[in-house]
Amino acid sequence: MPRYAQIVMGPAGSGKSTYCATMIQHFESLNRSVQVVNLDPAAEHFDYPVMADIRELIQVDDVMEDQSLRFGPNGGLVFCMEYFANNFDWLEEALGHVEDDYILFDCPGQIELYTHLPVMRQLVEQLQQWEFRVCGVFLVDSQFMVESFKFISGVMVALSAMVSLEISQINIMTKMDLLSPKAKKELEQYLDPDMYSMMGDNSDTIRSKKFKKLTKAICELIDDYSLVRFMPFDRTDEEGINIVLQHIDVSIQYGEDLEVKEPKETDEDPGDTNYDDFFQGQVES
């Protein structure tokens, strides 16, 4: 049977660790198993247990203190991730060979790892060789996406990760629970945006004709090919979390290979629904 993986990505402060903690709680409520692997060598603490921690292999602090390397925080983190890419056998041993694993990989926030450095692409390819079905989960702070040009910037970063990794990717606006009702209402236009009208609404703010043409071309590309869409993520909304998880499960075909189980002869309430069986039925239908 295959194994399943979410590569949880996004800029620093976008809520990756909070997303993982929320998903763990949601999986528990669904009676599904899930594990987390920390791939951030600069992480300090977690609100959940991890099955593997890259800090057992290498830490940013140790790299920065090495006088022969003389790296700062960003250079040290890149060095750690490149060292990790040369030692995937450590990860293979940590993951083991249990079938039907579902693992969240909590990744660092340095955006260059997902845009032009090869480390994350190498990780994805290695996981696929280990028979993982991999989905990218790209997070962007909803509090950042409050203006159209900031939104376009967020779209371009998400698109860069999609092009670099070449895997299914679910893009998520996090921290929706921190927004005011007014801000949530305003943000709805960015969940399924009309890029043409967005461009028209802000055309007067672009003084340079050259950049106006570039921005228009980017908006047309994104809109014409439906390249990027975002889903809202409110950690207090169980129904919304479930919708996000269903989209991810469909992208990695979770449940298609599960064995059909005979119904148990118990006195359970007929209203109780097993999510795995329900989702498998949805996929097969």
ChimeraX commands (.cxc) that place a marker at each C-alpha (Angstrom):
marker #1 position 0.00,0.00,0.00 radius 0.5
marker #1 position 1.18,3.55,-0.64 radius 0.5
marker #1 position 2.03,6.08,2.02 radius 0.5
marker #1 position 0.89,9.69,2.09 radius 0.5
marker #1 position 2.65,12.98,2.74 radius 0.5
marker #1 position 1.82,16.65,3.07 radius 0.5
marker #1 position 4.71,19.04,2.47 radius 0.5
marker #1 position 3.66,22.00,4.63 radius 0.5
marker #1 position 5.31,25.11,3.17 radius 0.5
marker #1 position 5.02,28.88,3.34 radius 0.5
marker #1 position 6.82,32.06,4.39 radius 0.5
marker #1 position 8.03,32.51,7.96 radius 0.5
marker #1 position 5.12,33.27,10.28 radius 0.5
marker #1 position 2.45,31.91,7.94 radius 0.5
marker #1 position 1.28,29.37,10.54 radius 0.5
marker #1 position 2.86,26.08,9.44 radius 0.5
marker #1 position 3.34,24.64,12.93 radius 0.5
marker #1 position -0.13,25.82,13.98 radius 0.5
marker #1 position -1.56,24.14,10.89 radius 0.5
marker #1 position 0.17,20.87,11.82 radius 0.5
marker #1 position -1.08,21.06,15.42 radius 0.5
marker #1 position -4.64,21.76,14.23 radius 0.5
marker #1 position -4.53,18.90,11.73 radius 0.5
marker #1 position -3.33,16.47,14.40 radius 0.5
marker #1 position -6.34,17.33,16.56 radius 0.5
marker #1 position -8.66,17.00,13.58 radius 0.5
marker #1 position -7.21,13.61,12.61 radius 0.5
marker #1 position -7.76,12.42,16.18 radius 0.5
marker #1 position -11.41,13.49,16.03 radius 0.5
marker #1 position -11.74,11.42,12.83 radius 0.5
marker #1 position -9.99,8.44,14.42 radius 0.5
marker #1 position -7.26,8.61,11.80 radius 0.5
marker #1 position -3.55,8.26,12.44 radius 0.5
marker #1 position -1.07,10.96,11.45 radius 0.5
marker #1 position 2.56,11.71,12.24 radius 0.5
marker #1 position 4.65,14.89,11.98 radius 0.5
marker #1 position 8.26,15.24,10.87 radius 0.5
marker #1 position 10.02,18.49,11.73 radius 0.5
marker #1 position 12.29,19.67,8.92 radius 0.5
marker #1 position 13.06,23.09,10.39 radius 0.5
marker #1 position 16.58,23.01,11.89 radius 0.5
marker #1 position 15.91,26.37,13.55 radius 0.5
marker #1 position 12.68,25.36,15.31 radius 0.5
marker #1 position 12.51,25.91,19.06 radius 0.5
marker #1 position 9.41,24.12,20.33 radius 0.5
marker #1 position 6.27,22.30,19.18 radius 0.5
marker #1 position 2.76,21.83,20.51 radius 0.5
marker #1 position 2.74,18.22,19.33 radius 0.5
marker #1 position 5.02,15.15,19.34 radius 0.5
marker #1 position 7.17,14.49,16.26 radius 0.5
marker #1 position 8.21,11.11,14.86 radius 0.5
marker #1 position 11.47,12.60,13.50 radius 0.5
marker #1 position 13.28,15.87,14.10 radius 0.5
marker #1 position 15.95,17.22,11.75 radius 0.5
marker #1 position 17.63,18.85,14.77 radius 0.5
marker #1 position 18.80,15.37,15.74 radius 0.5
marker #1 position 20.80,15.44,12.49 radius 0.5
marker #1 position 21.89,19.08,12.36 radius 0.5
marker #1 position 20.96,22.40,13.99 radius 0.5
marker #1 position 21.28,25.96,12.76 radius 0.5
marker #1 position 22.85,27.13,16.03 radius 0.5
marker #1 position 25.68,24.60,15.69 radius 0.5
marker #1 position 26.34,25.69,12.09 radius 0.5
marker #1 position 26.39,29.39,13.04 radius 0.5
marker #1 position 28.82,28.73,15.90 radius 0.5
marker #1 position 31.24,26.89,13.62 radius 0.5
marker #1 position 34.09,29.36,13.04 radius 0.5
marker #1 position 35.18,27.62,9.85 radius 0.5
marker #1 position 31.77,28.22,8.22 radius 0.5
marker #1 position 30.88,31.72,9.49 radius 0.5
marker #1 position 27.23,31.54,8.38 radius 0.5
marker #1 position 24.44,33.84,9.45 radius 0.5
marker #1 position 20.89,32.60,10.16 radius 0.5
marker #1 position 19.75,32.29,6.52 radius 0.5
marker #1 position 23.02,30.87,5.22 radius 0.5
marker #1 position 23.12,28.47,8.15 radius 0.5
marker #1 position 19.63,27.20,7.42 radius 0.5
marker #1 position 20.40,26.67,3.74 radius 0.5
marker #1 position 23.56,24.78,4.73 radius 0.5
marker #1 position 21.50,22.59,7.09 radius 0.5
marker #1 position 18.97,21.75,4.40 radius 0.5
marker #1 position 21.69,20.91,1.86 radius 0.5
marker #1 position 23.33,18.68,4.48 radius 0.5
marker #1 position 19.95,17.05,5.04 radius 0.5
marker #1 position 19.57,16.42,1.28 radius 0.5
marker #1 position 22.89,14.55,1.36 radius 0.5
marker #1 position 21.72,12.39,4.27 radius 0.5
marker #1 position 18.27,11.15,3.26 radius 0.5
marker #1 position 19.21,7.77,4.72 radius 0.5
marker #1 position 18.65,9.37,8.15 radius 0.5
marker #1 position 15.09,10.25,7.15 radius 0.5
marker #1 position 14.47,6.81,5.65 radius 0.5
marker #1 position 15.51,5.16,8.90 radius 0.5
marker #1 position 13.35,7.55,10.94 radius 0.5
marker #1 position 10.26,6.95,8.79 radius 0.5
marker #1 position 10.58,3.17,8.80 radius 0.5
marker #1 position 8.60,1.03,6.39 radius 0.5
marker #1 position 5.10,1.00,7.84 radius 0.5
marker #1 position 2.39,0.90,5.17 radius 0.5
marker #1 position -0.43,3.42,5.03 radius 0.5
marker #1 position 1.53,6.11,6.89 radius 0.5
marker #1 position 0.14,9.65,6.72 radius 0.5
marker #1 position 2.86,12.18,7.52 radius 0.5
marker #1 position 2.98,15.96,7.73 radius 0.5
marker #1 position 6.40,17.46,6.95 radius 0.5
marker #1 position 6.69,20.78,8.80 radius 0.5
marker #1 position 9.17,22.71,6.65 radius 0.5
marker #1 position 11.27,25.87,7.19 radius 0.5
marker #1 position 9.97,29.31,6.25 radius 0.5
marker #1 position 12.85,30.42,3.99 radius 0.5
marker #1 position 11.02,30.93,0.71 radius 0.5
marker #1 position 14.08,30.33,-1.47 radius 0.5
marker #1 position 13.88,26.64,-0.54 radius 0.5
marker #1 position 10.69,26.36,-2.61 radius 0.5
marker #1 position 11.52,28.71,-5.48 radius 0.5
marker #1 position 15.02,28.11,-6.80 radius 0.5
marker #1 position 17.04,25.86,-4.48 radius 0.5
marker #1 position 16.81,22.12,-5.31 radius 0.5
marker #1 position 16.52,20.77,-1.74 radius 0.5
marker #1 position 12.71,20.48,-1.51 radius 0.5
marker #1 position 12.46,19.10,-5.03 radius 0.5
marker #1 position 15.00,16.43,-4.07 radius 0.5
marker #1 position 12.95,15.62,-0.96 radius 0.5
marker #1 position 9.77,15.22,-3.00 radius 0.5
marker #1 position 11.49,12.93,-5.50 radius 0.5
marker #1 position 12.96,10.84,-2.69 radius 0.5
marker #1 position 9.58,10.47,-0.97 radius 0.5
marker #1 position 8.03,9.37,-4.26 radius 0.5
marker #1 position 10.73,6.73,-4.61 radius 0.5
marker #1 position 9.70,5.51,-1.17 radius 0.5
marker #1 position 6.12,5.12,-2.52 radius 0.5
marker #1 position 4.71,8.25,-0.90 radius 0.5
marker #1 position 1.90,10.12,-2.58 radius 0.5
marker #1 position 2.89,13.72,-1.99 radius 0.5
marker #1 position 0.82,16.91,-1.83 radius 0.5
marker #1 position 2.18,20.40,-1.26 radius 0.5
marker #1 position 0.28,22.58,1.20 radius 0.5
marker #1 position 1.30,26.21,0.72 radius 0.5
marker #1 position 0.27,28.62,3.47 radius 0.5
marker #1 position -0.05,32.38,3.26 radius 0.5
marker #1 position -1.07,34.63,6.16 radius 0.5
marker #1 position -4.55,36.01,5.39 radius 0.5
marker #1 position -3.64,39.20,7.25 radius 0.5
marker #1 position -1.06,39.84,4.54 radius 0.5
marker #1 position -3.52,39.34,1.66 radius 0.5
marker #1 position -5.64,42.39,2.33 radius 0.5
marker #1 position -4.64,44.41,-0.74 radius 0.5
marker #1 position -4.73,43.34,-4.36 radius 0.5
marker #1 position -1.02,43.80,-5.04 radius 0.5
marker #1 position -0.06,41.93,-1.90 radius 0.5
marker #1 position -2.42,39.19,-3.05 radius 0.5
marker #1 position -0.74,39.05,-6.46 radius 0.5
marker #1 position 2.64,38.75,-4.72 radius 0.5
marker #1 position 1.31,35.85,-2.64 radius 0.5
marker #1 position -0.06,34.18,-5.76 radius 0.5
marker #1 position 3.31,34.45,-7.50 radius 0.5
marker #1 position 5.17,32.89,-4.55 radius 0.5
marker #1 position 2.67,30.00,-4.42 radius 0.5
marker #1 position 2.98,29.57,-8.18 radius 0.5
marker #1 position 6.79,29.48,-7.92 radius 0.5
marker #1 position 6.55,26.58,-5.47 radius 0.5
marker #1 position 4.10,24.77,-7.75 radius 0.5
marker #1 position 6.42,25.13,-10.74 radius 0.5
marker #1 position 9.49,24.12,-8.74 radius 0.5
marker #1 position 8.09,21.03,-7.02 radius 0.5
marker #1 position 5.70,19.80,-9.75 radius 0.5
marker #1 position 3.27,18.15,-7.35 radius 0.5
marker #1 position -0.36,18.67,-6.47 radius 0.5
marker #1 position -0.64,21.76,-4.31 radius 0.5
marker #1 position -3.37,23.15,-2.08 radius 0.5
marker #1 position -2.99,26.86,-1.34 radius 0.5
marker #1 position -4.38,28.05,1.98 radius 0.5
marker #1 position -5.03,31.41,3.63 radius 0.5
marker #1 position -4.30,30.88,7.31 radius 0.5
marker #1 position -5.25,32.76,10.49 radius 0.5
marker #1 position -8.78,33.49,9.30 radius 0.5
marker #1 position -9.86,33.22,12.93 radius 0.5
marker #1 position -7.80,36.33,13.73 radius 0.5
marker #1 position -9.62,38.56,11.24 radius 0.5
marker #1 position -12.49,40.85,12.11 radius 0.5
marker #1 position -15.89,40.16,10.48 radius 0.5
marker #1 position -15.32,43.15,8.19 radius 0.5
marker #1 position -11.88,41.90,7.13 radius 0.5
marker #1 position -13.26,38.41,6.45 radius 0.5
marker #1 position -15.91,39.91,4.23 radius 0.5
marker #1 position -13.33,41.92,2.30 radius 0.5
marker #1 position -11.10,38.87,1.95 radius 0.5
marker #1 position -13.79,36.79,0.25 radius 0.5
marker #1 position -12.99,38.41,-3.09 radius 0.5
marker #1 position -9.50,36.89,-2.96 radius 0.5
marker #1 position -10.67,33.30,-2.44 radius 0.5
marker #1 position -12.01,33.12,-5.99 radius 0.5
marker #1 position -10.68,36.35,-7.49 radius 0.5
marker #1 position -11.49,38.06,-10.75 radius 0.5
marker #1 position -8.00,39.16,-11.71 radius 0.5
marker #1 position -9.22,41.45,-14.49 radius 0.5
marker #1 position -11.45,43.52,-12.22 radius 0.5
marker #1 position -8.74,43.50,-9.54 radius 0.5
marker #1 position -6.32,44.97,-12.04 radius 0.5
marker #1 position -8.84,47.60,-13.12 radius 0.5
marker #1 position -9.58,48.67,-9.57 radius 0.5
marker #1 position -5.92,49.48,-8.94 radius 0.5
marker #1 position -4.71,50.61,-12.36 radius 0.5
marker #1 position -4.44,54.24,-11.22 radius 0.5
marker #1 position -1.91,53.35,-8.51 radius 0.5
marker #1 position 0.63,52.02,-11.04 radius 0.5
marker #1 position 2.51,54.99,-12.44 radius 0.5
marker #1 position 4.94,53.13,-14.69 radius 0.5
marker #1 position 3.45,51.96,-17.99 radius 0.5
marker #1 position 6.03,49.18,-18.18 radius 0.5
marker #1 position 5.06,47.69,-14.83 radius 0.5
marker #1 position 1.37,48.19,-15.59 radius 0.5
marker #1 position 1.77,45.97,-18.66 radius 0.5
marker #1 position 3.70,43.38,-16.65 radius 0.5
marker #1 position 1.11,43.28,-13.88 radius 0.5
marker #1 position -1.68,42.99,-16.45 radius 0.5
marker #1 position 0.09,40.09,-18.17 radius 0.5
marker #1 position 0.55,38.29,-14.83 radius 0.5
marker #1 position -3.12,38.76,-13.92 radius 0.5
marker #1 position -4.24,37.48,-17.33 radius 0.5
marker #1 position -2.02,34.40,-17.04 radius 0.5
marker #1 position -3.31,33.52,-13.58 radius 0.5
marker #1 position -6.96,34.14,-14.50 radius 0.5
marker #1 position -7.01,32.50,-17.95 radius 0.5
marker #1 position -5.43,29.25,-16.76 radius 0.5
marker #1 position -6.92,29.15,-13.24 radius 0.5
marker #1 position -3.44,28.51,-11.89 radius 0.5
marker #1 position -3.86,29.51,-8.25 radius 0.5
marker #1 position -6.82,29.47,-5.90 radius 0.5
marker #1 position -6.84,29.76,-2.12 radius 0.5
marker #1 position -8.88,28.02,0.56 radius 0.5
marker #1 position -9.62,29.66,3.93 radius 0.5
marker #1 position -8.28,28.00,7.08 radius 0.5
marker #1 position -9.86,28.86,10.41 radius 0.5
marker #1 position -8.52,26.59,13.15 radius 0.5
marker #1 position -11.75,27.04,15.15 radius 0.5
marker #1 position -13.97,25.87,12.26 radius 0.5
marker #1 position -14.09,22.05,12.18 radius 0.5
marker #1 position -16.19,21.98,9.02 radius 0.5
marker #1 position -13.75,24.26,7.19 radius 0.5
marker #1 position -10.78,22.16,8.33 radius 0.5
marker #1 position -12.54,19.04,7.10 radius 0.5
marker #1 position -13.12,20.60,3.66 radius 0.5
marker #1 position -9.42,21.46,3.39 radius 0.5
marker #1 position -8.45,17.91,4.39 radius 0.5
marker #1 position -10.86,16.41,1.86 radius 0.5
marker #1 position -9.26,18.45,-0.94 radius 0.5
marker #1 position -5.82,17.25,0.12 radius 0.5
marker #1 position -6.99,13.63,0.42 radius 0.5
marker #1 position -8.46,13.73,-3.08 radius 0.5
marker #1 position -5.21,15.14,-4.51 radius 0.5
marker #1 position -3.17,12.23,-3.08 radius 0.5
marker #1 position -5.96,9.67,-3.66 radius 0.5
marker #1 position -6.19,8.82,0.01 radius 0.5
marker #1 position -8.67,6.02,0.72 radius 0.5
marker #1 position -8.70,4.45,-2.74 radius 0.5
marker #1 position -6.51,1.54,-1.63 radius 0.5
marker #1 position -8.15,0.93,1.74 radius 0.5
marker #1 position -9.63,-2.51,2.21 radius 0.5
marker #1 position -13.40,-2.76,2.37 radius 0.5
marker #1 position -14.43,-3.49,5.94 radius 0.5
marker #1 position -17.42,-5.57,6.94 radius 0.5
marker #1 position -19.88,-3.66,9.15 radius 0.5
marker #1 position -19.51,-4.47,12.82 radius 0.5
marker #1 position -22.43,-6.02,14.66 radius 0.5
marker #1 position -22.59,-3.58,17.54 radius 0.5
marker #1 position -25.13,-1.32,19.17 radius 0.5
marker #1 position -23.49,1.80,17.80 radius 0.5
marker #1 position -25.66,4.77,17.03 radius 0.5
marker #1 position -26.52,4.55,13.30 radius 0.5
marker #1 position -25.82,8.29,13.12 radius 0.5
marker #1 position -22.13,7.72,13.89 radius 0.5
marker #1 position -20.16,7.93,10.66 radius 0.5
marker #1 position -16.66,6.59,10.06 radius 0.5
marker #1 position -14.87,9.22,8.02 radius 0.5
marker #1 position -12.55,6.74,6.25 radius 0.5
marker #1 position -15.44,4.61,5.02 radius 0.5
marker #1 position -17.45,7.68,4.04 radius 0.5
marker #1 position -14.56,9.24,2.12 radius 0.5
marker #1 position -13.77,5.94,0.36 radius 0.5
marker #1 position -17.37,5.76,-0.79 radius 0.5
marker #1 position -17.21,9.32,-2.09 radius 0.5
marker #1 position -14.08,8.55,-4.11 radius 0.5
marker #1 position -15.43,5.29,-5.56 radius 0.5
marker #1 position -18.72,6.89,-6.55 radius 0.5
marker link #1:1,2 radius 0.2
marker link #1:2,3 radius 0.2
marker link #1:3,4 radius 0.2
marker link #1:4,5 radius 0.2
marker link #1:5,6 radius 0.2
marker link #1:6,7 radius 0.2
marker link #1:7,8 radius 0.2
marker link #1:8,9 radius 0.2
marker link #1:9,10 radius 0.2
marker link #1:10,11 radius 0.2
marker link #1:11,12 radius 0.2
marker link #1:12,13 radius 0.2
marker link #1:13,14 radius 0.2
marker link #1:14,15 radius 0.2
marker link #1:15,16 radius 0.2
marker link #1:16,17 radius 0.2
marker link #1:17,18 radius 0.2
marker link #1:18,19 radius 0.2
marker link #1:19,20 radius 0.2
marker link #1:20,21 radius 0.2
marker link #1:21,22 radius 0.2
marker link #1:22,23 radius 0.2
marker link #1:23,24 radius 0.2
marker link #1:24,25 radius 0.2
marker link #1:25,26 radius 0.2
marker link #1:26,27 radius 0.2
marker link #1:27,28 radius 0.2
marker link #1:28,29 radius 0.2
marker link #1:29,30 radius 0.2
marker link #1:30,31 radius 0.2
marker link #1:31,32 radius 0.2
marker link #1:32,33 radius 0.2
marker link #1:33,34 radius 0.2
marker link #1:34,35 radius 0.2
marker link #1:35,36 radius 0.2
marker link #1:36,37 radius 0.2
marker link #1:37,38 radius 0.2
marker link #1:38,39 radius 0.2
marker link #1:39,40 radius 0.2
marker link #1:40,41 radius 0.2
marker link #1:41,42 radius 0.2
marker link #1:42,43 radius 0.2
marker link #1:43,44 radius 0.2
marker link #1:44,45 radius 0.2
marker link #1:45,46 radius 0.2
marker link #1:46,47 radius 0.2
marker link #1:47,48 radius 0.2
marker link #1:48,49 radius 0.2
marker link #1:49,50 radius 0.2
marker link #1:50,51 radius 0.2
marker link #1:51,52 radius 0.2
marker link #1:52,53 radius 0.2
marker link #1:53,54 radius 0.2
marker link #1:54,55 radius 0.2
marker link #1:55,56 radius 0.2
marker link #1:56,57 radius 0.2
marker link #1:57,58 radius 0.2
marker link #1:58,59 radius 0.2
marker link #1:59,60 radius 0.2
marker link #1:60,61 radius 0.2
marker link #1:61,62 radius 0.2
marker link #1:62,63 radius 0.2
marker link #1:63,64 radius 0.2
marker link #1:64,65 radius 0.2
marker link #1:65,66 radius 0.2
marker link #1:66,67 radius 0.2
marker link #1:67,68 radius 0.2
marker link #1:68,69 radius 0.2
marker link #1:69,70 radius 0.2
marker link #1:70,71 radius 0.2
marker link #1:71,72 radius 0.2
marker link #1:72,73 radius 0.2
marker link #1:73,74 radius 0.2
marker link #1:74,75 radius 0.2
marker link #1:75,76 radius 0.2
marker link #1:76,77 radius 0.2
marker link #1:77,78 radius 0.2
marker link #1:78,79 radius 0.2
marker link #1:79,80 radius 0.2
marker link #1:80,81 radius 0.2
marker link #1:81,82 radius 0.2
marker link #1:82,83 radius 0.2
marker link #1:83,84 radius 0.2
marker link #1:84,85 radius 0.2
marker link #1:85,86 radius 0.2
marker link #1:86,87 radius 0.2
marker link #1:87,88 radius 0.2
marker link #1:88,89 radius 0.2
marker link #1:89,90 radius 0.2
marker link #1:90,91 radius 0.2
marker link #1:91,92 radius 0.2
marker link #1:92,93 radius 0.2
marker link #1:93,94 radius 0.2
marker link #1:94,95 radius 0.2
marker link #1:95,96 radius 0.2
marker link #1:96,97 radius 0.2
marker link #1:97,98 radius 0.2
marker link #1:98,99 radius 0.2
marker link #1:99,100 radius 0.2
marker link #1:100,101 radius 0.2
marker link #1:101,102 radius 0.2
marker link #1:102,103 radius 0.2
marker link #1:103,104 radius 0.2
marker link #1:104,105 radius 0.2
marker link #1:105,106 radius 0.2
marker link #1:106,107 radius 0.2
marker link #1:107,108 radius 0.2
marker link #1:108,109 radius 0.2
marker link #1:109,110 radius 0.2
marker link #1:110,111 radius 0.2
marker link #1:111,112 radius 0.2
marker link #1:112,113 radius 0.2
marker link #1:113,114 radius 0.2
marker link #1:114,115 radius 0.2
marker link #1:115,116 radius 0.2
marker link #1:116,117 radius 0.2
marker link #1:117,118 radius 0.2
marker link #1:118,119 radius 0.2
marker link #1:119,120 radius 0.2
marker link #1:120,121 radius 0.2
marker link #1:121,122 radius 0.2
marker link #1:122,123 radius 0.2
marker link #1:123,124 radius 0.2
marker link #1:124,125 radius 0.2
marker link #1:125,126 radius 0.2
marker link #1:126,127 radius 0.2
marker link #1:127,128 radius 0.2
marker link #1:128,129 radius 0.2
marker link #1:129,130 radius 0.2
marker link #1:130,131 radius 0.2
marker link #1:131,132 radius 0.2
marker link #1:132,133 radius 0.2
marker link #1:133,134 radius 0.2
marker link #1:134,135 radius 0.2
marker link #1:135,136 radius 0.2
marker link #1:136,137 radius 0.2
marker link #1:137,138 radius 0.2
marker link #1:138,139 radius 0.2
marker link #1:139,140 radius 0.2
marker link #1:140,141 radius 0.2
marker link #1:141,142 radius 0.2
marker link #1:142,143 radius 0.2
marker link #1:143,144 radius 0.2
marker link #1:144,145 radius 0.2
marker link #1:145,146 radius 0.2
marker link #1:146,147 radius 0.2
marker link #1:147,148 radius 0.2
marker link #1:148,149 radius 0.2
marker link #1:149,150 radius 0.2
marker link #1:150,151 radius 0.2
marker link #1:151,152 radius 0.2
marker link #1:152,153 radius 0.2
marker link #1:153,154 radius 0.2
marker link #1:154,155 radius 0.2
marker link #1:155,156 radius 0.2
marker link #1:156,157 radius 0.2
marker link #1:157,158 radius 0.2
marker link #1:158,159 radius 0.2
marker link #1:159,160 radius 0.2
marker link #1:160,161 radius 0.2
marker link #1:161,162 radius 0.2
marker link #1:162,163 radius 0.2
marker link #1:163,164 radius 0.2
marker link #1:164,165 radius 0.2
marker link #1:165,166 radius 0.2
marker link #1:166,167 radius 0.2
marker link #1:167,168 radius 0.2
marker link #1:168,169 radius 0.2
marker link #1:169,170 radius 0.2
marker link #1:170,171 radius 0.2
marker link #1:171,172 radius 0.2
marker link #1:172,173 radius 0.2
marker link #1:173,174 radius 0.2
marker link #1:174,175 radius 0.2
marker link #1:175,176 radius 0.2
marker link #1:176,177 radius 0.2
marker link #1:177,178 radius 0.2
marker link #1:178,179 radius 0.2
marker link #1:179,180 radius 0.2
marker link #1:180,181 radius 0.2
marker link #1:181,182 radius 0.2
marker link #1:182,183 radius 0.2
marker link #1:183,184 radius 0.2
marker link #1:184,185 radius 0.2
marker link #1:185,186 radius 0.2
marker link #1:186,187 radius 0.2
marker link #1:187,188 radius 0.2
marker link #1:188,189 radius 0.2
marker link #1:189,190 radius 0.2
marker link #1:190,191 radius 0.2
marker link #1:191,192 radius 0.2
marker link #1:192,193 radius 0.2
marker link #1:193,194 radius 0.2
marker link #1:194,195 radius 0.2
marker link #1:195,196 radius 0.2
marker link #1:196,197 radius 0.2
marker link #1:197,198 radius 0.2
marker link #1:198,199 radius 0.2
marker link #1:199,200 radius 0.2
marker link #1:200,201 radius 0.2
marker link #1:201,202 radius 0.2
marker link #1:202,203 radius 0.2
marker link #1:203,204 radius 0.2
marker link #1:204,205 radius 0.2
marker link #1:205,206 radius 0.2
marker link #1:206,207 radius 0.2
marker link #1:207,208 radius 0.2
marker link #1:208,209 radius 0.2
marker link #1:209,210 radius 0.2
marker link #1:210,211 radius 0.2
marker link #1:211,212 radius 0.2
marker link #1:212,213 radius 0.2
marker link #1:213,214 radius 0.2
marker link #1:214,215 radius 0.2
marker link #1:215,216 radius 0.2
marker link #1:216,217 radius 0.2
marker link #1:217,218 radius 0.2
marker link #1:218,219 radius 0.2
marker link #1:219,220 radius 0.2
marker link #1:220,221 radius 0.2
marker link #1:221,222 radius 0.2
marker link #1:222,223 radius 0.2
marker link #1:223,224 radius 0.2
marker link #1:224,225 radius 0.2
marker link #1:225,226 radius 0.2
marker link #1:226,227 radius 0.2
marker link #1:227,228 radius 0.2
marker link #1:228,229 radius 0.2
marker link #1:229,230 radius 0.2
marker link #1:230,231 radius 0.2
marker link #1:231,232 radius 0.2
marker link #1:232,233 radius 0.2
marker link #1:233,234 radius 0.2
marker link #1:234,235 radius 0.2
marker link #1:235,236 radius 0.2
marker link #1:236,237 radius 0.2
marker link #1:237,238 radius 0.2
marker link #1:238,239 radius 0.2
marker link #1:239,240 radius 0.2
marker link #1:240,241 radius 0.2
marker link #1:241,242 radius 0.2
marker link #1:242,243 radius 0.2
marker link #1:243,244 radius 0.2
marker link #1:244,245 radius 0.2
marker link #1:245,246 radius 0.2
marker link #1:246,247 radius 0.2
marker link #1:247,248 radius 0.2
marker link #1:248,249 radius 0.2
marker link #1:249,250 radius 0.2
marker link #1:250,251 radius 0.2
marker link #1:251,252 radius 0.2
marker link #1:252,253 radius 0.2
marker link #1:253,254 radius 0.2
marker link #1:254,255 radius 0.2
marker link #1:255,256 radius 0.2
marker link #1:256,257 radius 0.2
marker link #1:257,258 radius 0.2
marker link #1:258,259 radius 0.2
marker link #1:259,260 radius 0.2
marker link #1:260,261 radius 0.2
marker link #1:261,262 radius 0.2
marker link #1:262,263 radius 0.2
marker link #1:263,264 radius 0.2
marker link #1:264,265 radius 0.2
marker link #1:265,266 radius 0.2
marker link #1:266,267 radius 0.2
marker link #1:267,268 radius 0.2
marker link #1:268,269 radius 0.2
marker link #1:269,270 radius 0.2
marker link #1:270,271 radius 0.2
marker link #1:271,272 radius 0.2
marker link #1:272,273 radius 0.2
marker link #1:273,274 radius 0.2
marker link #1:274,275 radius 0.2
marker link #1:275,276 radius 0.2
marker link #1:276,277 radius 0.2
marker link #1:277,278 radius 0.2
marker link #1:278,279 radius 0.2
marker link #1:279,280 radius 0.2
marker link #1:280,281 radius 0.2
marker link #1:281,282 radius 0.2
marker link #1:282,283 radius 0.2
marker link #1:283,284 radius 0.2
marker link #1:284,285 radius 0.2
view
